[in-house]
Amino acid sequence: MTERVVIIGSGPAGWSAAIYAARANLEPLVFEGIWHPEMIPLGQLAYTTEVENYPGFPAGDVRAFVDSAVAKDRHYNLPPVPQGHEQDGRPHYAVQGAELMELMKQQAINFGTRVVGEDIVGVDFDSRPLKVIRDGGQTVETNTVIVATGARANYMGLPSEELFKNKGVSACAVCDGALPRFRNKPLVVVGGGDSAVEEATYLTKFGSRVYLVHRRDQLRASKIMQQRAFDDEKLEIVWNHVVDEVLGTDDDGVTGVRVKSTADESTKDLEAGGMFLAIGHTPNTSFLEGKLDINEKGYIQWTTPFRTMTTVAGVFAAGDVADDYYRQAITSAGTGCMAALDAERYLADMGL
């Protein structure tokens, strides 16, 4: 049997593509993955706590809706209800990342999407039909493929960093910066490029002070971005230092960051309520083995502006795997919709 649409990835782009493809009676098959970085079930958003910027999910009795909408056999995957958000005896809080992804998954399933909890480890785009290779070695033939495997934020690899992820350590200021845990507290941003300066200046809206920790004595950011950093009175650049350890407690989360000089290896502690990594992202494309063209940053290249086509006919890319600029859940979902529509039209044009 040759599938009509195979979707690789299960983040906002993957599920949005599945919803649109399923409603077009294309009976999509989604590989949501298990272990590989390219195939984190439910995508990176599953590791995010409150999602306050996804339209349509204002704070409220979210869990009651989630419990009613998501199949009961998947309730085990839902995060605990956040503490301290109760009103009138009910939890009132912004939707959690895993909740939002389970709702998207359920919506796709409701329209007939088939889901396989298995990794795709390779592809063969050299002949027709297209082929994707499952972790066990089996090959699935398909007329179209939507790659929606996302991009993972780069971390430093410190044990203390891992310990405080989602407890004050974040890789997305736009996603998390407005959360109550970061407001009116000193914050640390790590990096020296445009993204780091952009995140640091963004965080000055919420933090009492922002430290930008950079390992060198000059920023890599563009001149205009550097000037913004120099002109911002709430932003202090900590030159020639790297993060040595994230400080904190189980109850309070991050309380500070220990930084080490690159000149003499001396250390000092910065009081901080959070640390934000801005040292780049790695798109999840290794399983493609060079079958699609990528840009200089490693992201899949769209061949037509405002379309999700790649360099292989019938293969489309959606979400952060093809986006090195926005990297937001809503933009990923939008391109997932686009990819499904592009795939539908491709199939119609080919008479498939």
C-alpha positions as CSV (number, residue, x, y, z in Angstrom):
1,M,0.0,0.0,0.0
2,T,1.3,3.4,-0.9
3,E,0.3,6.2,1.6
4,R,-0.9,9.5,0.3
5,V,0.7,11.6,3.0
6,V,3.3,10.7,5.6
7,I,4.0,13.4,8.3
8,I,7.3,13.1,10.2
9,G,7.1,14.9,13.5
10,S,4.5,15.6,16.1
11,G,4.8,19.2,17.2
12,P,2.5,22.1,16.3
13,A,3.5,21.9,12.6
14,G,3.0,18.1,12.4
15,W,-0.4,18.1,14.1
16,S,-1.7,21.1,12.1
17,A,-0.7,19.4,8.9
18,A,-2.4,16.2,10.1
19,I,-5.6,18.1,10.9
20,Y,-5.8,19.7,7.4
21,A,-4.7,16.6,5.6
22,A,-7.2,14.4,7.4
23,R,-10.1,16.8,6.8
24,A,-9.1,16.6,3.1
25,N,-9.6,12.8,3.3
26,L,-5.9,12.1,2.7
27,E,-5.8,9.7,5.7
28,P,-2.4,11.0,6.9
29,L,0.1,8.8,8.7
30,V,2.0,10.5,11.5
31,F,5.3,9.2,12.9
32,E,5.6,10.9,16.2
33,G,8.8,9.2,17.3
34,I,10.1,7.9,20.6
35,W,13.8,8.5,21.4
36,H,15.7,10.3,18.7
37,P,16.2,14.1,19.0
38,E,14.5,14.5,15.6
39,M,11.4,12.7,16.9
40,I,10.5,13.9,20.3
41,P,6.8,12.9,20.9
42,L,4.6,16.0,20.9
43,G,7.6,18.2,20.0
44,Q,9.6,20.6,22.1
45,L,6.4,22.3,23.3
46,A,5.7,19.2,25.4
47,Y,8.6,20.4,27.7
48,T,7.2,23.9,28.1
49,T,5.0,24.9,31.1
50,E,2.6,27.7,30.6
51,V,1.9,28.8,27.0
52,E,0.4,32.3,27.3
53,N,0.9,33.5,23.8
54,Y,-1.0,30.9,21.7
55,P,-4.3,32.5,20.6
56,G,-7.5,31.0,21.9
57,F,-6.3,29.7,25.2
58,P,-6.7,32.4,27.8
59,A,-6.1,31.5,31.4
60,G,-9.1,29.7,32.9
61,D,-10.4,26.3,33.9
62,V,-8.1,24.7,31.3
63,R,-7.8,21.3,32.9
64,A,-11.5,20.6,32.8
65,F,-11.5,21.2,29.1
66,V,-8.4,19.1,28.5
67,D,-9.8,16.2,30.5
68,S,-13.0,16.3,28.6
69,A,-11.3,16.5,25.1
70,V,-8.3,14.2,25.4
71,A,-8.9,10.5,25.3
72,K,-8.7,9.1,28.9
73,D,-6.0,6.5,27.9
74,R,-3.6,9.5,27.3
75,H,-4.3,11.4,30.6
76,Y,-1.2,9.9,32.0
77,N,0.8,12.1,29.7
78,L,-0.8,15.3,31.1
79,P,1.4,17.5,33.4
80,P,0.3,18.1,37.0
81,V,-2.0,21.0,37.6
82,P,0.1,24.0,38.6
83,Q,-0.1,24.9,42.2
84,G,-1.3,28.3,43.3
85,H,-3.6,28.9,40.4
86,E,-6.9,27.9,42.0
87,Q,-10.0,30.1,41.9
88,D,-13.4,29.0,43.3
89,G,-11.8,25.6,43.9
90,R,-10.9,25.2,40.3
91,P,-7.5,25.6,38.6
92,H,-7.2,28.8,36.5
93,Y,-4.0,28.9,34.5
94,A,-2.6,29.2,31.0
95,V,-2.6,26.0,29.0
96,Q,0.5,23.9,29.5
97,G,2.7,22.9,26.6
98,A,1.9,19.2,26.9
99,E,-1.9,19.9,27.2
100,L,-1.9,22.0,24.1
101,M,-0.1,19.3,22.1
102,E,-2.4,16.6,23.4
103,L,-5.4,18.7,22.3
104,M,-3.9,19.1,18.8
105,K,-3.1,15.4,18.6
106,Q,-6.7,14.5,19.7
107,Q,-8.1,16.9,17.1
108,A,-6.1,15.2,14.3
109,I,-7.1,11.7,15.5
110,N,-10.8,12.8,15.6
111,F,-10.6,13.3,11.8
112,G,-8.9,10.0,11.1
113,T,-5.2,10.6,11.4
114,R,-3.2,7.4,12.1
115,V,-0.4,7.8,14.6
116,V,2.7,5.5,14.9
117,G,4.9,6.0,17.9
118,E,8.1,5.2,16.1
119,D,11.1,7.0,14.7
120,I,12.0,7.6,11.1
121,V,15.7,7.0,10.7
122,G,16.2,7.5,7.0
123,V,14.5,8.4,3.7
124,D,14.8,7.5,0.0
125,F,13.7,10.3,-2.2
126,D,15.5,9.1,-5.3
127,S,12.6,7.2,-6.8
128,R,8.8,7.1,-6.8
129,P,7.0,6.4,-4.7
130,L,8.9,8.2,-2.0
131,K,10.1,6.1,0.9
132,V,10.7,6.6,4.6
133,I,12.6,4.1,6.7
134,R,11.3,3.1,10.2
135,D,13.5,2.4,13.1
136,G,13.0,-1.3,12.7
137,G,14.2,-1.2,9.1
138,Q,10.7,-1.4,7.5
139,T,10.1,0.9,4.6
140,V,6.9,2.9,4.1
141,E,6.0,4.1,0.5
142,T,4.2,7.4,0.1
143,N,3.3,9.9,-2.5
144,T,4.1,12.9,-0.3
145,V,6.1,13.6,2.8
146,I,5.7,16.5,5.2
147,V,8.9,17.0,7.3
148,A,7.9,18.7,10.6
149,T,10.7,17.6,12.9
150,G,11.5,21.0,14.4
151,A,14.7,22.4,15.8
152,R,16.1,21.9,19.3
153,A,17.7,24.7,21.3
154,N,21.3,24.4,22.0
155,Y,22.2,24.0,25.7
156,M,25.6,24.1,27.4
157,G,25.4,20.6,28.9
158,L,25.8,21.5,32.5
159,P,24.1,19.1,35.1
160,S,22.8,22.1,37.0
161,E,21.3,23.5,33.7
162,E,19.5,20.3,33.1
163,L,18.3,20.2,36.8
164,F,16.6,23.6,36.5
165,K,15.0,23.3,33.0
166,N,11.5,24.7,33.3
167,K,12.4,25.8,36.8
168,G,14.0,29.0,35.7
169,V,16.2,27.8,32.8
170,S,14.7,28.5,29.4
171,A,15.8,28.7,25.8
172,C,13.0,31.1,24.6
173,A,12.5,34.5,26.1
174,V,9.5,35.3,23.9
175,C,7.9,32.1,25.1
176,D,8.6,32.3,28.8
177,G,9.9,35.8,29.7
178,A,6.5,37.2,30.8
179,L,5.8,34.4,33.3
180,P,5.4,35.4,36.9
181,R,8.6,33.6,38.0
182,F,10.7,36.0,36.0
183,R,9.0,39.3,36.7
184,N,10.8,42.0,38.7
185,K,13.8,39.7,39.2
186,P,17.4,40.0,37.8
187,L,17.8,37.7,34.8
188,V,20.7,36.2,32.9
189,V,21.0,35.7,29.1
190,V,23.8,33.7,27.6
191,G,25.1,34.5,24.1
192,G,26.6,37.2,22.0
193,G,24.7,37.2,18.7
194,D,21.7,39.1,17.4
195,S,19.3,36.6,19.1
196,A,21.0,37.0,22.4
197,V,20.8,40.8,22.3
198,E,17.2,40.6,21.1
199,E,16.2,38.3,23.9
200,A,18.1,40.4,26.5
201,T,16.5,43.6,25.5
202,Y,13.1,41.9,25.4
203,L,13.6,40.6,28.9
204,T,14.2,44.1,30.2
205,K,10.4,44.6,30.0
206,F,10.0,42.1,32.8
207,G,13.2,41.7,34.8
208,S,14.5,44.2,37.2
209,R,17.9,43.8,35.5
210,V,19.3,41.7,32.7
211,Y,22.9,40.4,32.6
212,L,24.1,39.4,29.1
213,V,27.0,36.8,29.7
214,H,29.4,36.6,26.8
215,R,32.6,34.6,26.5
216,R,34.5,37.3,24.5
217,D,35.2,41.0,24.8
218,Q,33.0,42.0,21.9
219,L,29.6,40.9,20.7
220,R,28.9,39.0,17.5
221,A,25.6,40.8,17.0
222,S,25.1,43.4,14.3
223,K,26.1,47.0,15.1
224,I,22.6,48.2,15.5
225,M,21.8,45.4,17.9
226,Q,24.9,46.1,19.9
227,Q,24.0,49.7,20.2
228,R,20.6,48.8,21.6
229,A,22.3,46.7,24.2
230,F,24.8,49.5,25.1
231,D,22.0,52.1,25.3
232,D,19.7,50.0,27.6
233,E,20.2,51.1,31.2
234,K,18.7,47.8,32.5
235,L,21.1,45.6,30.5
236,E,24.6,44.9,31.7
237,I,27.0,42.9,29.6
238,V,29.3,40.5,31.5
239,W,32.3,40.3,29.2
240,N,34.8,37.5,29.1
241,H,32.7,35.1,31.2
242,V,31.0,31.7,30.7
243,V,28.4,30.0,32.9
244,D,30.0,27.7,35.4
245,E,26.9,26.6,37.3
246,V,23.2,27.4,37.7
247,L,22.3,28.0,41.3
248,G,19.0,27.3,42.9
249,T,16.7,25.2,45.1
250,D,14.0,22.7,44.5
251,D,11.4,25.0,46.0
252,D,12.5,28.3,44.4
253,G,14.0,27.1,41.2
254,V,16.9,29.3,39.8
255,T,18.2,31.8,42.3
256,G,21.5,32.7,40.6
257,V,24.2,31.9,38.1
258,R,27.9,31.3,38.8
259,V,30.1,32.6,36.0
260,K,33.8,32.0,35.3
261,S,36.2,34.4,33.7
262,T,37.8,33.3,30.5
263,A,40.8,35.4,31.4
264,D,41.8,34.1,34.8
265,E,39.2,31.4,35.7
266,S,38.0,33.4,38.7
267,T,34.3,33.1,39.5
268,K,31.5,35.3,40.7
269,D,27.8,34.8,41.4
270,L,25.0,36.7,39.8
271,E,21.7,36.9,41.6
272,A,19.1,35.8,39.1
273,G,15.6,34.5,39.0
274,G,16.2,32.8,35.6
275,M,18.7,32.0,32.9
276,F,17.9,32.2,29.2
277,L,20.1,30.4,26.6
278,A,20.5,32.1,23.2
279,I,23.4,30.1,21.7
280,G,21.5,28.9,18.7
281,H,19.3,26.0,17.6
282,T,20.0,22.7,15.7
283,P,17.4,21.7,13.1
284,N,16.5,18.1,13.3
285,T,17.5,16.9,9.8
286,S,20.2,14.3,10.3
287,F,17.8,11.5,9.3
288,L,17.4,13.1,5.9
289,E,21.1,12.3,5.1
290,G,21.4,15.3,2.7
291,K,18.4,14.4,0.5
292,L,17.0,17.9,0.8
293,D,18.8,21.3,0.3
294,I,19.4,23.2,3.5
295,N,20.5,26.8,4.1
296,E,23.8,27.9,5.7
297,K,22.3,27.5,9.2
298,G,21.2,23.9,8.5
299,Y,17.5,24.5,8.0
300,I,15.5,23.0,5.2
301,Q,15.3,25.4,2.3
302,W,11.9,26.3,0.8
303,T,12.3,26.7,-3.0
304,T,9.3,28.9,-3.5
305,P,8.5,32.0,-1.4
306,F,5.5,31.5,0.9
307,R,5.2,27.8,-0.2
308,T,6.5,24.8,1.7
309,M,8.0,23.0,-1.3
310,T,11.5,21.6,-1.0
311,T,14.0,20.6,-3.6
312,V,12.3,17.2,-4.0
313,A,8.9,17.3,-5.6
314,G,6.2,15.9,-3.2
315,V,8.3,16.7,-0.1
316,F,7.3,19.6,2.0
317,A,8.7,21.2,5.2
318,A,6.9,22.8,8.0
319,G,7.6,24.4,11.3
320,D,11.0,25.1,13.0
321,V,12.9,22.7,10.8
322,A,12.4,25.3,8.0
323,D,12.3,28.4,10.2
324,D,15.5,29.9,11.6
325,Y,13.8,33.2,12.5
326,Y,10.4,33.1,14.2
327,R,10.4,29.6,15.9
328,Q,7.0,30.1,17.6
329,A,4.3,27.5,18.1
330,I,1.8,29.6,16.2
331,T,4.1,30.1,13.2
332,S,4.8,26.4,13.2
333,A,1.1,25.6,13.2
334,G,0.6,28.0,10.3
335,T,3.2,26.4,8.1
336,G,1.8,23.0,9.0
337,C,-1.5,24.1,7.5
338,M,0.3,25.4,4.5
339,A,2.2,22.1,4.0
340,A,-1.0,20.1,4.1
341,L,-2.6,22.3,1.5
342,D,0.5,22.2,-0.7
343,A,0.5,18.4,-0.4
344,E,-3.2,18.2,-1.3
345,R,-2.8,20.4,-4.4
346,Y,0.3,18.4,-5.4
347,L,-1.6,15.2,-5.2
348,A,-4.5,16.6,-7.2
349,D,-2.1,18.0,-9.9
350,M,-0.4,14.6,-10.2
351,G,-3.8,12.7,-10.3
352,L,-2.9,10.7,-7.2
